[in-house]
Amino acid sequence: MPRRYLIVLRSTPPVTDTSSSSPAPVSLDEAARQAGAAAGWVEQNWSSWVNTGLRILLILLVAFTLRYLIRRALTKLIDRMNRGVQAVEGTALGGLLVNAERRRQRSEAIGSVLRSVASFLILGTAGLMVLGAFEIDLAPLLASAGVAGVAIGFGARNLVTDFLSGVFMILEDQYGVGDSVDAGVASGEVIEVGLRVTKLRGVDGEIWYVRNGEIKRVGNLSQGWATAGVDVTVRPTEDLDVIRKLIAEAGEQMAADEPWNERLWGPVEVLGLTEVLLDSMTVRVSAKTMPGKALGVERELRWRIKRTFDAAGIRIVGGLPQAEPDATPKDPTAGMSAPSAFASPVSPQSIATNPIPGPNLSKH
C-alpha cells in the first residue's frame, strides 16, 4: 500500500525591532512608590549634606581669611622695616646700620619665605579638613605623602640643603649685599643673596655662584668694625717718645679731615714695639675704622706718618741695612793679599825652590 506524506507549512511571525519599541508603561502606583522612596532618601540625607557643605564653606572661609590677614601683616612689617632703614640712611646713625639695598633684599627674602610657609600650612591644613568632612580616610593619603616626601628628600637632598642653609643665613643676617666675605670656596663682595645661591664678585671682577649648602664657614669683613694696622720701621737710635708724639699728631690731623673723620671710629693708637733689631725697630700703630674701609685708612695713615717723619728729620728704614751717612767707604782692595813671587815660574824664588836634577841612572 503506498505511503502518503502530509506536508504542513507554518508561517513564522515577523521579527520586530525591540530596540525601537517604547518601554513598557509604568503604572501610577509604581511611579508614586519610586517618588516616595527618592523623597525619603533626600529627606533622610539632606541634613548631613547641609552640615557638610556648611563645614566646608566655614573651613575655606576661615582659611582664606587667616591667610590674607597673615600675609598682610607680614607685608606691613617688612615695609615698616624698609622705611625705618631709609629714614636713617645718610645720617650718622646710618653708618652703623646695613645699607638700604641689603636690608631690602633681606627683608623681601624673609617675607617671601614666611608668606610661602604660612600659605602652605594654612591651605594644606584646610585641604585635609575638607577631605575629612567628606569622610575620606586620610591614613593612606598621609602614608603615601610621607613616602613621596622621603623619596623626594633623598633625590633632591642637595636642593633642600641649599634652601635651608639660605633661609638660616638670611634669618641670622650672616652677610648681605655689599659685604666683603670669605666663604671658604670663594671670597669677594656679595652682590646678591638668594635662597639657593649666593653671588660674589672677586677681586679680579669675576662672579662666583656659590651654593648655600657648600658654605661651611663665613668670614664677614664688613660687619661691626674693622682694624687698620700699620707697622713703622725706624732706626734703633731714634727717640721713642718723639716717635709716639709724631704719630699721635698725624693721627689727630687725619681724624679732623674729611672723609677720614667718618671712617675713623677711634683714635690712632701706638701699641708699642713689635720688633727690635740691631739696625731697626718696628712700631705698631692701630686704629678702629668703619667696616670695609681698613685698607684705605692704612694707606692714608702711612702717607701722613711718612710726611710727618720727613718734616721732623726721621728716616723710615726697611729692607737691607743702610750705611751710616758719615761712614767712610771701604777700600775694595783692602781684603786682597799681595801678589806672591812664587806665582811666576821664571822668578828667582820659583827657580830656587825647584828640585836639582840628578844623574840619569837608567840603563840603556
C-alpha angles and dihedrals in degrees: 000000000000118000121237123209124208114211115200118195116205123194116223116226116249116267111244125206105246093186092067094044118102118249120262112278117258117230123239093246092053092050091049090050093051092047091050091051092050092047091050092050091050092046090050096050105029093090092055090047093052091045092050093046092049091048092051092046092049092048093051093044093051093044096051092042092051092046092051093048094048094047091047092049091050092049092051091048092052092046090051091051091051093048091051092054094045090051094060096038111118094021130101090263090052091068090063093052132066117267121270096249092053092046091047094052092045093049093046092050092049091046092050092051094047093047092049093048092047093049093048094049096044098044093040092053091046091051092052091048091051091052089048090052088059088054092245115160105245097188096086090042093052091045091052091047090051093051091046091049092052092049092049090046092055093044096047100030092130091054092048091048092051092048095048092045090051092050093052093044090055095043092049092043093228091162140343145188111313096022121128106226140172106217096178097241091051140000135205143088119327111239100168136012118202136172092253108019135033119206119216129184111215129216091265093051097261120139118230120204105204122185111230092227091060094056106097097166134011128205109199113199095181105058125095106346140324133224125232112205125189127181116208116197117199137161116286091238094067121109109254093207091056090047091053092047094050093048091049091051091050090049093049092050091048092050090054096054128079135281091010092065088070097039094051110075096179142018122284106259131198104220095188140249118337098176136016119190135167093263104026147016129208125221118199117220122189137180135178111238143179113282112276094012100088096103094052092048091050093053093048092046092052089049094052095043090051092051092046092050092047091053090050094046095247115140122214111220134194143143116031118018112270122227119242114259094233096046115114115233115254123244107255090214094051092095095048121099123232117265114268124234090220091065091082115065092209096053117111090243092055093045091049092054095049114103118257110251112240132209119292105250097175115119121233 
